Amino acid sequence: MYTDLNVQLLRCKSVAEVQYTLEDVLQERLQLSCAVIKSFKGPHAIPELQQRLFTEKRFQSETFFFGRLSQHERQLLFSEQAAESVALMLLGDNKDLGILAIGSADPSHFTPDMDTLLLQQLQQVLNIILPPMMGY
């Protein structure tokens, strides 16, 4: 199924299509509560100060974060959607594109000791397809 997701993503022509595909696969098929791409640049970007604070806190040595977030962080990434545990990945070869945030209503779904292999593959695909779509 992850291979199928990556192939679908490679066919996308816009960030909106990528977002829709991620939602379709992660929410509909894997029963996760939300999946969202939060950009670091552009009209809908996370404000720069919040970006810096967030990345310093959650991505000290890794490009992934698994676990729980503060209420403020959940609001920033997911608005009102249920995200009791999350998987976050930094996007961009220089980690400057944004964040893919995946949320689960189950507080124990995503844990810090999770394997990142499948998410690394997804990250690689997104790092290839997103920059041209986002004007980088």
The first five atom37 places (N, CA, C, CB, O) and aatype in JSON, in Angstrom:
{
  "aatype": [12, 18, 16, 3, 10, 2, 19, 5, 10, 10, 1, 4, 11, 15, 19, 0, 6, 19, 5, 18, 16, 10, 6, 3, 19, 10, 5, 6, 1, 10, 5, 10, 15, 4, 0, 19, 9, 11, 15, 13, 11, 7, 14, 8, 0, 9, 14, 6, 10, 5, 5, 1, 10, 13, 16, 6, 11, 1, 13, 5, 15, 6, 16, 13, 13, 13, 7, 1, 10, 15, 5, 8, 6, 1, 5, 10, 10, 13, 15, 6, 5, 0, 0, 6, 15, 19, 0, 10, 12, 10, 10, 7, 3, 2, 11, 3, 10, 7, 9, 10, 0, 9, 7, 15, 0, 3, 14, 15, 8, 13, 16, 14, 3, 12, 3, 16, 10, 10, 10, 5, 5, 10, 5, 5, 19, 10, 2, 9, 9, 10, 14, 14, 12, 12, 7, 18],
  "atom_mask": [
    [1, 1, 1, 1, 1],
    [1, 1, 1, 1, 1],
    [1, 1, 1, 1, 1],
    [1, 1, 1, 1, 1],
    [1, 1, 1, 1, 1],
    [1, 1, 1, 1, 1],
    [1, 1, 1, 1, 1],
    [1, 1, 1, 1, 1],
    [1, 1, 1, 1, 1],
    [1, 1, 1, 1, 1],
    [1, 1, 1, 1, 1],
    [1, 1, 1, 1, 1],
    [1, 1, 1, 1, 1],
    [1, 1, 1, 1, 1],
    [1, 1, 1, 1, 1],
    [1, 1, 1, 1, 1],
    [1, 1, 1, 1, 1],
    [1, 1, 1, 1, 1],
    [1, 1, 1, 1, 1],
    [1, 1, 1, 1, 1],
    [1, 1, 1, 1, 1],
    [1, 1, 1, 1, 1],
    [1, 1, 1, 1, 1],
    [1, 1, 1, 1, 1],
    [1, 1, 1, 1, 1],
    [1, 1, 1, 1, 1],
    [1, 1, 1, 1, 1],
    [1, 1, 1, 1, 1],
    [1, 1, 1, 1, 1],
    [1, 1, 1, 1, 1],
    [1, 1, 1, 1, 1],
    [1, 1, 1, 1, 1],
    [1, 1, 1, 1, 1],
    [1, 1, 1, 1, 1],
    [1, 1, 1, 1, 1],
    [1, 1, 1, 1, 1],
    [1, 1, 1, 1, 1],
    [1, 1, 1, 1, 1],
    [1, 1, 1, 1, 1],
    [1, 1, 1, 1, 1],
    [1, 1, 1, 1, 1],
    [1, 1, 1, 0, 1],
    [1, 1, 1, 1, 1],
    [1, 1, 1, 1, 1],
    [1, 1, 1, 1, 1],
    [1, 1, 1, 1, 1],
    [1, 1, 1, 1, 1],
    [1, 1, 1, 1, 1],
    [1, 1, 1, 1, 1],
    [1, 1, 1, 1, 1],
    [1, 1, 1, 1, 1],
    [1, 1, 1, 1, 1],
    [1, 1, 1, 1, 1],
    [1, 1, 1, 1, 1],
    [1, 1, 1, 1, 1],
    [1, 1, 1, 1, 1],
    [1, 1, 1, 1, 1],
    [1, 1, 1, 1, 1],
    [1, 1, 1, 1, 1],
    [1, 1, 1, 1, 1],
    [1, 1, 1, 1, 1],
    [1, 1, 1, 1, 1],
    [1, 1, 1, 1, 1],
    [1, 1, 1, 1, 1],
    [1, 1, 1, 1, 1],
    [1, 1, 1, 1, 1],
    [1, 1, 1, 0, 1],
    [1, 1, 1, 1, 1],
    [1, 1, 1, 1, 1],
    [1, 1, 1, 1, 1],
    [1, 1, 1, 1, 1],
    [1, 1, 1, 1, 1],
    [1, 1, 1, 1, 1],
    [1, 1, 1, 1, 1],
    [1, 1, 1, 1, 1],
    [1, 1, 1, 1, 1],
    [1, 1, 1, 1, 1],
    [1, 1, 1, 1, 1],
    [1, 1, 1, 1, 1],
    [1, 1, 1, 1, 1],
    [1, 1, 1, 1, 1],
    [1, 1, 1, 1, 1],
    [1, 1, 1, 1, 1],
    [1, 1, 1, 1, 1],
    [1, 1, 1, 1, 1],
    [1, 1, 1, 1, 1],
    [1, 1, 1, 1, 1],
    [1, 1, 1, 1, 1],
    [1, 1, 1, 1, 1],
    [1, 1, 1, 1, 1],
    [1, 1, 1, 1, 1],
    [1, 1, 1, 0, 1],
    [1, 1, 1, 1, 1],
    [1, 1, 1, 1, 1],
    [1, 1, 1, 1, 1],
    [1, 1, 1, 1, 1],
    [1, 1, 1, 1, 1],
    [1, 1, 1, 0, 1],
    [1, 1, 1, 1, 1],
    [1, 1, 1, 1, 1],
    [1, 1, 1, 1, 1],
    [1, 1, 1, 1, 1],
    [1, 1, 1, 0, 1],
    [1, 1, 1, 1, 1],
    [1, 1, 1, 1, 1],
    [1, 1, 1, 1, 1],
    [1, 1, 1, 1, 1],
    [1, 1, 1, 1, 1],
    [1, 1, 1, 1, 1],
    [1, 1, 1, 1, 1],
    [1, 1, 1, 1, 1],
    [1, 1, 1, 1, 1],
    [1, 1, 1, 1, 1],
    [1, 1, 1, 1, 1],
    [1, 1, 1, 1, 1],
    [1, 1, 1, 1, 1],
    [1, 1, 1, 1, 1],
    [1, 1, 1, 1, 1],
    [1, 1, 1, 1, 1],
    [1, 1, 1, 1, 1],
    [1, 1, 1, 1, 1],
    [1, 1, 1, 1, 1],
    [1, 1, 1, 1, 1],
    [1, 1, 1, 1, 1],
    [1, 1, 1, 1, 1],
    [1, 1, 1, 1, 1],
    [1, 1, 1, 1, 1],
    [1, 1, 1, 1, 1],
    [1, 1, 1, 1, 1],
    [1, 1, 1, 1, 1],
    [1, 1, 1, 1, 1],
    [1, 1, 1, 1, 1],
    [1, 1, 1, 1, 1],
    [1, 1, 1, 1, 1],
    [1, 1, 1, 0, 1],
    [1, 1, 1, 1, 1]
  ],
  "atom_positions": [
    [[0.81, -1.2, 0.0], [0.0, 0.0, 0.0], [0.86, 1.27, 0.0], [-0.92, -0.01, 1.2], [0.51, 2.26, -0.64]],
    [[1.98, 1.24, 0.72], [2.85, 2.42, 0.72], [3.46, 2.66, -0.66], [3.96, 2.26, 1.75], [3.63, 3.81, -1.08]],
    [[3.79, 1.58, -1.36], [4.32, 1.72, -2.72], [3.25, 2.38, -3.58], [4.73, 0.34, -3.31], [3.56, 3.28, -4.37]],
    [[2.01, 1.94, -3.44], [0.89, 2.52, -4.16], [0.77, 4.01, -3.86], [-0.42, 1.8, -3.8], [0.55, 4.81, -4.76]],
    [[0.92, 4.38, -2.58], [0.86, 5.79, -2.2], [1.95, 6.59, -2.91], [1.0, 5.94, -0.66], [1.68, 7.65, -3.46]],
    [[3.18, 6.07, -2.89], [4.29, 6.79, -3.52], [4.06, 6.95, -5.02], [5.6, 6.05, -3.28], [4.35, 8.01, -5.57]],
    [[3.54, 5.92, -5.68], [3.24, 6.01, -7.12], [2.16, 7.06, -7.36], [2.79, 4.62, -7.68], [2.27, 7.88, -8.27]],
    [[1.12, 7.04, -6.54], [0.05, 8.05, -6.66], [0.62, 9.46, -6.49], [-1.07, 7.8, -5.62], [0.26, 10.38, -7.23]],
    [[1.5, 9.63, -5.51], [2.08, 10.96, -5.26], [2.9, 11.43, -6.45], [2.95, 10.92, -3.99], [2.88, 12.61, -6.79]],
    [[3.63, 10.52, -7.07], [4.46, 10.9, -8.22], [3.62, 11.4, -9.4], [5.32, 9.72, -8.66], [4.13, 12.1, -10.27]],
    [[2.35, 11.04, -9.42], [1.46, 11.48, -10.5], [0.79, 12.83, -10.21], [0.38, 10.43, -10.74], [0.17, 13.41, -11.1]],
    [[0.92, 13.32, -9.01], [0.27, 14.58, -8.62], [0.88, 15.76, -9.35], [0.36, 14.79, -7.1], [2.08, 15.79, -9.62]],
    [[0.03, 16.75, -9.65], [0.49, 17.94, -10.38], [0.49, 19.2, -9.51], [-0.4, 18.17, -11.59], [1.0, 20.24, -9.93]],
    [[-0.05, 19.12, -8.3], [-0.13, 20.31, -7.45], [-0.04, 19.89, -5.98], [-1.44, 21.11, -7.72], [-0.24, 18.73, -5.64]],
    [[0.25, 20.87, -5.12], [0.29, 20.61, -3.68], [-1.09, 20.16, -3.2], [0.76, 21.87, -2.91], [-1.2, 19.29, -2.34]],
    [[-2.14, 20.75, -3.77], [-3.51, 20.37, -3.38], [-3.77, 18.89, -3.7], [-4.56, 21.26, -4.12], [-4.39, 18.18, -2.91]],
    [[-3.28, 18.43, -4.86], [-3.42, 17.02, -5.22], [-2.63, 16.12, -4.26], [-2.95, 16.79, -6.67], [-3.11, 15.06, -3.87]],
    [[-1.44, 16.56, -3.9], [-0.62, 15.8, -2.94], [-1.37, 15.7, -1.62], [0.78, 16.47, -2.74], [-1.47, 14.62, -1.04]],
    [[-1.9, 16.84, -1.15], [-2.64, 16.87, 0.11], [-3.84, 15.91, 0.04], [-3.12, 18.31, 0.43], [-4.08, 15.14, 0.97]],
    [[-4.58, 15.98, -1.06], [-5.76, 15.11, -1.21], [-5.36, 13.63, -1.2], [-6.5, 15.45, -2.53], [-6.01, 12.82, -0.56]],
    [[-4.28, 13.3, -1.9], [-3.81, 11.91, -1.98], [-3.39, 11.41, -0.6], [-2.63, 11.79, -2.97], [-3.74, 10.3, -0.21]],
    [[-2.65, 12.24, 0.13], [-2.24, 11.86, 1.49], [-3.46, 11.64, 2.38], [-1.32, 12.95, 2.1], [-3.53, 10.66, 3.13]],
    [[-4.42, 12.56, 2.3], [-5.64, 12.41, 3.11], [-6.38, 11.13, 2.73], [-6.57, 13.63, 2.92], [-6.82, 10.38, 3.6]],
    [[-6.5, 10.89, 1.43], [-7.24, 9.72, 0.95], [-6.62, 8.44, 1.48], [-7.27, 9.7, -0.59], [-7.32, 7.58, 2.02]],
    [[-5.31, 8.3, 1.33], [-4.65, 7.05, 1.74], [-4.53, 6.96, 3.26], [-3.26, 6.96, 1.1], [-4.89, 5.93, 3.84]],
    [[-4.04, 8.01, 3.9], [-3.76, 7.94, 5.34], [-5.03, 7.97, 6.18], [-2.85, 9.08, 5.74], [-5.12, 7.28, 7.2]],
    [[-6.0, 8.77, 5.78], [-7.22, 8.87, 6.58], [-8.23, 7.79, 6.2], [-7.84, 10.25, 6.41], [-8.77, 7.12, 7.08]],
    [[-8.49, 7.64, 4.92], [-9.53, 6.69, 4.51], [-9.07, 5.24, 4.64], [-9.94, 6.97, 3.07], [-9.81, 4.4, 5.16]],
    [[-7.86, 4.95, 4.19], [-7.41, 3.55, 4.17], [-6.73, 3.11, 5.46], [-6.48, 3.33, 3.02], [-6.9, 1.97, 5.9]],
    [[-5.96, 4.0, 6.08], [-5.25, 3.63, 7.29], [-5.96, 4.09, 8.56], [-3.85, 4.2, 7.26], [-5.48, 3.85, 9.67]],
    [[-7.1, 4.74, 8.4], [-7.93, 5.15, 9.54], [-7.22, 6.11, 10.5], [-8.37, 3.93, 10.31], [-7.47, 6.09, 11.7]],
    [[-6.34, 6.94, 9.97], [-5.73, 7.98, 10.8], [-6.63, 9.21, 10.76], [-4.27, 8.33, 10.31], [-7.38, 9.38, 9.8]],
    [[-6.57, 10.04, 11.76], [-7.55, 11.12, 11.85], [-7.24, 12.31, 10.95], [-7.66, 11.59, 13.27], [-8.16, 13.0, 10.5]],
    [[-5.95, 12.57, 10.67], [-5.64, 13.72, 9.84], [-4.23, 13.61, 9.25], [-5.77, 15.02, 10.65], [-3.34, 12.96, 9.81]],
    [[-4.06, 14.26, 8.12], [-2.76, 14.35, 7.47], [-2.7, 15.71, 6.79], [-2.53, 13.17, 6.42], [-3.58, 16.06, 5.99]],
    [[-1.68, 16.48, 7.11], [-1.62, 17.84, 6.59], [-0.18, 18.24, 6.29], [-2.24, 18.83, 7.59], [0.75, 17.88, 7.02]],
    [[-0.01, 18.97, 5.2], [1.3, 19.55, 4.87], [1.26, 21.01, 5.32], [1.63, 19.43, 3.32], [0.4, 21.78, 4.89]],
    [[2.2, 21.37, 6.19], [2.31, 22.76, 6.64], [3.58, 23.35, 6.05], [2.31, 22.85, 8.21], [4.69, 22.9, 6.35]],
    [[3.41, 24.33, 5.21], [4.53, 24.95, 4.5], [5.29, 25.94, 5.39], [4.03, 25.65, 3.24], [4.72, 26.5, 6.33]],
    [[6.57, 26.13, 5.09], [7.38, 27.13, 5.79], [7.43, 28.46, 5.04], [8.79, 26.6, 5.99], [7.9, 29.46, 5.59]],
    [[6.94, 28.49, 3.78], [6.94, 29.73, 3.01], [5.6, 29.86, 2.29], [8.11, 29.76, 1.98], [4.89, 28.87, 2.09]],
    [[5.26, 31.08, 1.92], [4.02, 31.29, 1.19], [2.89, 31.8, 2.07], [0.0, 0.0, 0.0], [3.08, 32.0, 3.27]],
    [[1.72, 32.02, 1.47], [0.61, 32.67, 2.17], [0.05, 31.88, 3.35], [-0.49, 32.94, 1.19], [-0.49, 32.48, 4.29]],
    [[0.15, 30.56, 3.33], [-0.42, 29.75, 4.41], [0.66, 29.15, 5.31], [-1.27, 28.63, 3.83], [0.42, 28.17, 6.01]],
    [[1.83, 29.76, 5.29], [2.97, 29.21, 6.03], [2.81, 29.38, 7.54], [4.26, 29.9, 5.58], [2.12, 30.28, 8.02]],
    [[3.46, 28.49, 8.26], [3.57, 28.64, 9.71], [4.45, 29.87, 9.95], [4.18, 27.34, 10.4], [5.51, 29.99, 9.32]],
    [[4.05, 30.79, 10.83], [4.89, 31.98, 11.1], [6.32, 31.58, 11.48], [4.26, 32.82, 12.23], [6.55, 30.59, 12.16]],
    [[7.28, 32.39, 11.02], [8.69, 32.03, 11.14], [9.14, 31.74, 12.57], [9.53, 33.14, 10.58], [9.86, 30.77, 12.8]],
    [[8.71, 32.56, 13.52], [9.11, 32.33, 14.92], [8.59, 30.98, 15.4], [8.57, 33.48, 15.83], [9.32, 30.22, 16.04]],
    [[7.34, 30.67, 15.1], [6.77, 29.39, 15.51], [7.48, 28.22, 14.82], [5.26, 29.35, 15.21], [7.7, 27.17, 15.42]],
    [[7.83, 28.41, 13.54], [8.6, 27.39, 12.82], [9.88, 27.06, 13.57], [8.94, 27.85, 11.39], [10.19, 25.9, 13.83]],
    [[10.62, 28.13, 13.92], [11.92, 27.95, 14.55], [11.77, 27.27, 15.91], [12.63, 29.3, 14.69], [12.49, 26.32, 16.22]],
    [[10.85, 27.76, 16.72], [10.64, 27.17, 18.04], [10.22, 25.71, 17.92], [9.58, 27.97, 18.83], [10.69, 24.84, 18.66]],
    [[9.33, 25.45, 16.99], [8.81, 24.1, 16.8], [9.9, 23.14, 16.33], [7.66, 24.11, 15.78], [10.05, 22.04, 16.87]],
    [[10.66, 23.55, 15.33], [11.7, 22.66, 14.81], [12.83, 22.45, 15.82], [12.28, 23.21, 13.49], [13.38, 21.36, 15.92]],
    [[13.16, 23.5, 16.59], [14.2, 23.32, 17.61], [13.75, 22.36, 18.7], [14.56, 24.67, 18.23], [14.55, 21.59, 19.23]],
    [[12.46, 22.39, 19.03], [11.94, 21.54, 20.09], [11.73, 20.1, 19.62], [10.63, 22.12, 20.62], [12.05, 19.16, 20.35]],
    [[11.19, 19.91, 18.42], [10.75, 18.58, 17.99], [11.72, 17.86, 17.05], [9.43, 18.69, 17.33], [11.63, 16.65, 16.88]],
    [[12.63, 18.59, 16.43], [13.53, 17.97, 15.45], [14.99, 18.3, 15.77], [13.19, 18.44, 14.02], [15.71, 18.82, 14.92]],
    [[15.42, 18.0, 16.99], [16.78, 18.36, 17.38], [17.83, 17.62, 16.55], [16.98, 18.05, 18.85], [18.76, 18.25, 16.05]],
    [[17.69, 16.31, 16.39], [18.7, 15.58, 15.64], [18.1, 14.71, 14.55], [19.52, 14.71, 16.58], [18.83, 14.11, 13.76]],
    [[16.79, 14.64, 14.48], [16.11, 13.78, 13.52], [15.24, 14.62, 12.6], [15.26, 12.72, 14.25], [14.97, 15.79, 12.87]],
    [[14.79, 14.02, 11.5], [13.81, 14.68, 10.64], [12.42, 14.11, 10.89], [14.2, 14.54, 9.16], [11.48, 14.43, 10.16]],
    [[12.3, 13.26, 11.92], [11.0, 12.69, 12.3], [10.74, 12.93, 13.77], [10.94, 11.17, 11.99], [11.67, 13.05, 14.58]],
    [[9.46, 13.02, 14.11], [9.05, 13.07, 15.51], [7.81, 12.2, 15.66], [8.79, 14.54, 15.99], [6.87, 12.32, 14.88]],
    [[7.81, 11.33, 16.67], [6.64, 10.5, 16.97], [6.26, 10.72, 18.42], [6.92, 8.99, 16.68], [7.12, 10.74, 19.29]],
    [[4.98, 10.88, 18.67], [4.54, 11.01, 20.05], [3.4, 12.0, 20.19], [0.0, 0.0, 0.0], [2.54, 12.11, 19.33]],
    [[3.43, 12.71, 21.32], [2.35, 13.64, 21.63], [2.86, 15.07, 21.58], [1.75, 13.33, 23.02], [4.04, 15.34, 21.8]],
    [[1.94, 15.97, 21.29], [2.27, 17.39, 21.2], [1.52, 18.17, 22.28], [1.93, 17.94, 19.81], [0.55, 17.69, 22.86]],
    [[2.0, 19.39, 22.53], [1.26, 20.28, 23.43], [-0.02, 20.73, 22.72], [2.13, 21.52, 23.84], [-0.15, 20.6, 21.5]],
    [[-0.95, 21.25, 23.48], [-2.21, 21.78, 22.92], [-1.92, 22.83, 21.85], [-3.11, 22.38, 24.05], [-2.53, 22.82, 20.79]],
    [[-0.99, 23.74, 22.14], [-0.65, 24.81, 21.2], [-0.09, 24.23, 19.89], [0.38, 25.77, 21.83], [-0.47, 24.67, 18.8]],
    [[0.8, 23.25, 20.0], [1.39, 22.64, 18.8], [0.33, 21.93, 17.97], [2.51, 21.65, 19.18], [0.32, 22.02, 16.74]],
    [[-0.57, 21.21, 18.66], [-1.65, 20.52, 17.93], [-2.52, 21.53, 17.18], [-2.52, 19.7, 18.91], [-2.89, 21.31, 16.03]],
    [[-2.83, 22.62, 17.84], [-3.65, 23.68, 17.23], [-2.94, 24.24, 16.0], [-3.95, 24.81, 18.25], [-3.56, 24.44, 14.95]],
    [[-1.65, 24.51, 16.13], [-0.86, 25.07, 15.04], [-0.88, 24.16, 13.8], [0.58, 25.29, 15.5], [-1.02, 24.64, 12.68]],
    [[-0.74, 22.86, 14.02], [-0.65, 21.93, 12.9], [-1.99, 21.4, 12.43], [0.22, 20.78, 13.27], [-2.22, 21.26, 11.22]],
    [[-2.88, 21.11, 13.35], [-4.09, 20.36, 13.0], [-5.39, 21.13, 13.21], [-4.15, 19.11, 13.8], [-6.46, 20.59, 12.93]],
    [[-5.34, 22.38, 13.68], [-6.54, 23.14, 14.02], [-7.38, 22.34, 15.0], [-7.37, 23.49, 12.76], [-6.93, 22.03, 16.1]],
    [[-8.6, 22.01, 14.6], [-9.51, 21.32, 15.53], [-9.53, 19.79, 15.34], [-10.91, 21.86, 15.35], [-10.27, 19.1, 16.04]],
    [[-8.74, 19.26, 14.4], [-8.78, 17.83, 14.14], [-8.15, 17.04, 15.29], [-8.05, 17.51, 12.82], [-7.25, 17.51, 15.97]],
    [[-8.66, 15.82, 15.49], [-8.16, 14.97, 16.57], [-6.75, 14.48, 16.26], [-9.11, 13.77, 16.8], [-6.52, 13.85, 15.22]],
    [[-5.82, 14.77, 17.14], [-4.44, 14.33, 16.95], [-3.83, 14.07, 18.33], [-3.59, 15.38, 16.15], [-3.04, 14.87, 18.83]],
    [[-4.21, 12.96, 18.93], [-3.72, 12.64, 20.26], [-2.29, 12.12, 20.24], [-4.63, 11.6, 20.91], [-1.53, 12.29, 21.2]],
    [[-1.91, 11.47, 19.13], [-0.5, 11.13, 18.9], [-0.21, 11.45, 17.44], [-0.19, 9.61, 19.25], [-1.1, 11.41, 16.59]],
    [[1.05, 11.77, 17.16], [1.39, 12.28, 15.83], [2.68, 11.67, 15.3], [1.51, 13.79, 15.87], [3.54, 11.21, 16.05]],
    [[2.78, 11.69, 13.97], [4.03, 11.42, 13.28], [4.31, 12.69, 12.47], [3.95, 10.11, 12.35], [3.47, 13.12, 11.67]],
    [[5.46, 13.28, 12.68], [5.84, 14.5, 11.97], [7.11, 14.24, 11.17], [6.04, 15.68, 12.95], [8.0, 13.53, 11.63]],
    [[7.18, 14.82, 9.98], [8.42, 14.72, 9.21], [8.74, 16.06, 8.59], [8.31, 13.63, 8.13], [7.88, 16.73, 8.02]],
    [[10.01, 16.44, 8.72], [10.48, 17.66, 8.05], [10.61, 17.37, 6.56], [11.84, 18.15, 8.64], [11.03, 16.29, 6.15]],
    [[10.23, 18.36, 5.76], [10.28, 18.2, 4.31], [11.32, 19.14, 3.71], [8.91, 18.46, 3.68], [11.57, 20.23, 4.23]],
    [[11.91, 18.7, 2.6], [12.92, 19.49, 1.91], [14.3, 18.94, 2.17], [0.0, 0.0, 0.0], [14.61, 18.52, 3.29]],
    [[15.13, 18.93, 1.14], [16.49, 18.42, 1.3], [17.25, 19.2, 2.36], [17.25, 18.47, -0.02], [18.13, 18.66, 3.04]],
    [[16.92, 20.49, 2.5], [17.55, 21.31, 3.54], [16.62, 21.54, 4.72], [17.99, 22.66, 2.95], [16.84, 22.42, 5.55]],
    [[15.57, 20.73, 4.79], [14.59, 20.78, 5.88], [13.93, 22.15, 5.99], [15.26, 20.44, 7.21], [13.58, 22.6, 7.08]],
    [[13.75, 22.8, 4.83], [13.23, 24.16, 4.82], [11.89, 24.29, 4.1], [14.23, 25.08, 4.19], [11.4, 25.4, 3.9]],
    [[11.3, 23.17, 3.7], [10.07, 23.19, 2.91], [8.83, 23.27, 3.79], [10.0, 21.96, 2.03], [7.9, 24.03, 3.51]],
    [[8.83, 22.48, 4.85], [7.67, 22.43, 5.72], [7.64, 21.14, 6.5], [0.0, 0.0, 0.0], [8.65, 20.47, 6.67]],
    [[6.44, 20.8, 6.97], [6.24, 19.61, 7.79], [5.06, 18.83, 7.25], [6.02, 20.0, 9.28], [4.02, 19.4, 6.91]],
    [[5.21, 17.51, 7.17], [4.06, 16.64, 6.98], [3.67, 16.18, 8.37], [4.37, 15.42, 6.0], [4.48, 15.58, 9.08]],
    [[2.44, 16.45, 8.76], [1.93, 16.08, 10.09], [0.79, 15.08, 9.93], [1.46, 17.33, 10.88], [-0.19, 15.35, 9.23]],
    [[0.94, 13.94, 10.57], [-0.08, 12.89, 10.53], [-0.55, 12.66, 11.95], [0.48, 11.56, 9.89], [0.25, 12.44, 12.85]],
    [[-1.86, 12.71, 12.15], [-2.39, 12.57, 13.49], [-3.29, 11.35, 13.64], [0.0, 0.0, 0.0], [-3.95, 10.93, 12.7]],
    [[-3.29, 10.8, 14.84], [-4.16, 9.69, 15.2], [-4.98, 10.07, 16.43], [-3.34, 8.39, 15.46], [-4.49, 10.75, 17.33]],
    [[-6.23, 9.63, 16.46], [-7.07, 9.86, 17.64], [-6.63, 8.97, 18.8], [-8.55, 9.61, 17.3], [-7.0, 9.22, 19.95]],
    [[-5.84, 7.94, 18.5], [-5.35, 7.01, 19.52], [-4.06, 7.56, 20.12], [-5.12, 5.59, 18.91], [-3.06, 7.69, 19.42]],
    [[-4.06, 7.88, 21.43], [-2.87, 8.46, 22.05], [-1.63, 7.57, 21.99], [-3.17, 8.79, 23.48], [-0.51, 8.07, 22.11]],
    [[-1.82, 6.27, 21.81], [-0.65, 5.37, 21.79], [-0.3, 4.88, 20.39], [-0.91, 4.18, 22.7], [0.52, 3.97, 20.24]],
    [[-0.91, 5.45, 19.36], [-0.65, 4.97, 17.99], [0.79, 5.27, 17.56], [-1.63, 5.62, 17.02], [1.49, 4.37, 17.09]],
    [[1.22, 6.51, 17.71], [2.58, 6.89, 17.32], [3.44, 7.02, 18.57], [2.59, 8.23, 16.5], [3.1, 7.77, 19.49]],
    [[4.55, 6.29, 18.61], [5.43, 6.31, 19.77], [6.86, 6.59, 19.33], [5.36, 4.98, 20.53], [7.23, 6.31, 18.19]],
    [[7.68, 7.16, 20.22], [9.05, 7.56, 19.86], [9.93, 6.43, 19.33], [9.71, 8.16, 21.05], [10.9, 6.7, 18.62]],
    [[9.62, 5.18, 19.64], [10.48, 4.07, 19.22], [10.06, 3.46, 17.88], [10.49, 3.0, 20.28], [10.51, 2.37, 17.54]],
    [[9.22, 4.13, 17.13], [8.72, 3.59, 15.86], [9.8, 3.54, 14.79], [7.55, 4.42, 15.36], [10.73, 4.34, 14.78]],
    [[9.65, 2.57, 13.9], [10.55, 2.43, 12.75], [10.21, 3.51, 11.72], [10.44, 1.0, 12.12], [9.03, 3.81, 11.5]],
    [[11.22, 4.1, 11.1], [10.98, 5.2, 10.17], [11.14, 4.82, 8.7], [11.91, 6.32, 10.48], [11.03, 5.68, 7.83]],
    [[11.39, 3.54, 8.4], [11.7, 3.16, 7.02], [10.62, 3.6, 6.03], [11.87, 1.66, 6.93], [10.94, 4.25, 5.03]],
    [[9.37, 3.27, 6.28], [8.3, 3.62, 5.35], [8.13, 5.13, 5.25], [6.98, 2.97, 5.77], [7.87, 5.67, 4.17]],
    [[8.27, 5.82, 6.38], [8.15, 7.27, 6.34], [9.34, 7.92, 5.64], [8.02, 7.83, 7.74], [9.2, 8.97, 5.01]],
    [[10.52, 7.3, 5.73], [11.68, 7.83, 5.0], [11.43, 7.76, 3.49], [12.97, 7.03, 5.36], [11.77, 8.68, 2.75]],
    [[10.82, 6.66, 3.05], [10.51, 6.53, 1.62], [9.5, 7.6, 1.19], [9.95, 5.12, 1.3], [9.66, 8.22, 0.14]],
    [[8.48, 7.81, 2.01], [7.49, 8.85, 1.72], [8.15, 10.22, 1.71], [6.35, 8.82, 2.76], [7.87, 11.05, 0.84]],
    [[9.04, 10.46, 2.68], [9.76, 11.73, 2.75], [10.59, 11.97, 1.48], [10.67, 11.76, 4.0], [10.61, 13.08, 0.95]],
    [[11.27, 10.94, 1.0], [12.08, 11.07, -0.21], [11.23, 11.45, -1.41], [12.84, 9.77, -0.5], [11.6, 12.32, -2.2]],
    [[10.08, 10.81, -1.56], [9.18, 11.13, -2.67], [8.69, 12.58, -2.56], [7.98, 10.15, -2.7], [8.71, 13.32, -3.54]],
    [[8.26, 12.96, -1.37], [7.76, 14.34, -1.18], [8.87, 15.36, -1.42], [7.19, 14.51, 0.23], [8.61, 16.44, -1.96]],
    [[10.1, 15.03, -1.03], [11.22, 15.97, -1.23], [11.55, 16.14, -2.71], [12.46, 15.47, -0.49], [12.14, 17.15, -3.1]],
    [[11.17, 15.18, -3.54], [11.39, 15.29, -4.98], [10.25, 16.06, -5.64], [11.52, 13.89, -5.62], [10.49, 16.95, -6.46]],
    [[9.02, 15.72, -5.28], [7.88, 16.3, -6.02], [7.42, 17.68, -5.52], [6.72, 15.36, -5.94], [6.92, 18.48, -6.31]],
    [[7.58, 17.97, -4.22], [7.03, 19.21, -3.69], [7.78, 20.49, -4.07], [6.98, 19.12, -2.21], [7.13, 21.48, -4.38]],
    [[9.13, 20.52, -4.07], [9.8, 21.8, -4.34], [9.35, 22.51, -5.63], [11.27, 21.57, -4.4], [9.07, 23.71, -5.58]],
    [[9.25, 21.82, -6.78], [8.8, 22.53, -7.97], [7.35, 23.02, -7.85], [8.93, 21.63, -9.17], [7.01, 24.09, -8.37]],
    [[6.51, 22.25, -7.17], [5.11, 22.65, -6.98], [4.99, 23.86, -6.08], [4.3, 21.5, -6.4], [4.07, 24.67, -6.23]],
    [[5.93, 24.0, -5.14], [5.88, 25.09, -4.17], [6.74, 26.28, -4.59], [6.32, 24.6, -2.8], [6.86, 27.26, -3.85]],
    [[7.33, 26.19, -5.76], [8.12, 27.3, -6.28], [9.5, 27.43, -5.67], [0.0, 0.0, 0.0], [10.03, 28.54, -5.6]],
    [[10.1, 26.33, -5.23], [11.45, 26.36, -4.67], [12.48, 26.13, -5.75], [11.61, 25.31, -3.55], [13.68, 26.12, -5.48]]
  ]
}
